[in-house]
Amino acid sequence: MLKQSVFVAVVLAIGCVLVLGLGTLASSQDKKPPTATRAGLHQIHAAARALEQAHRHLERAEHHFGGHRVKALDLVKLAEAEVKEAVAFAKANPPEGSKPAPAATSAPGTTPSAAAPATKP
């Protein structure tokens, strides 16, 4: 059971590194820097959560697997850093035509009409 979870975590980590590496290679060949889409950002956040889970599994594994567990953990850390860079890039380069999020003026979970009572003239 533990061997299976470590194997899955290693495969997931290597897959994420490869996907992020190929994505970086493909985007570096474009003349115009690509902009992140909202859906793409959700996928990056999902990848970050998967990498965090792989990180935890690899840290908790009891066997060293001939040094491969440590190497996989290093690759996961590298992939986590790349995902953070991707999120920072997306925040710095919003998609064309998108508007910045409006500033919240009322308490979370309330609508503006519920936050301030209406007065009758």
Stockholm file with secondary structure:
# STOCKHOLM 1.0

chainA/1-121         MLKQSVFVAVVLAIGCVLVLGLGTLASSQDKKPPTATRAGLHQIHAAARALEQAHRHLERAEHHFGGHRVKALDLVKLAEAEVKEAVAFAKANPPEGSKPAPAATSAPGTTPSAAAPATKP
#=GR chainA/1-121 SS CHHHHHHHHHHHHHHHHHHHHHHHHHHHTCSSCCCCCHHHHHHHHHHHHHHHHHHHHHHHCSCCGGGHHHHHHHHHHHHHHHHHHHHHHHHHSCCTTCCCCCCCCSCTTCCHHHHSCCCCC
#=GC SS_cons         CHHHHHHHHHHHHHHHHHHHHHHHHHHHTCSSCCCCCHHHHHHHHHHHHHHHHHHHHHHHCSCCGGGHHHHHHHHHHHHHHHHHHHHHHHHHSCCTTCCCCCCCCSCTTCCHHHHSCCCCC
//
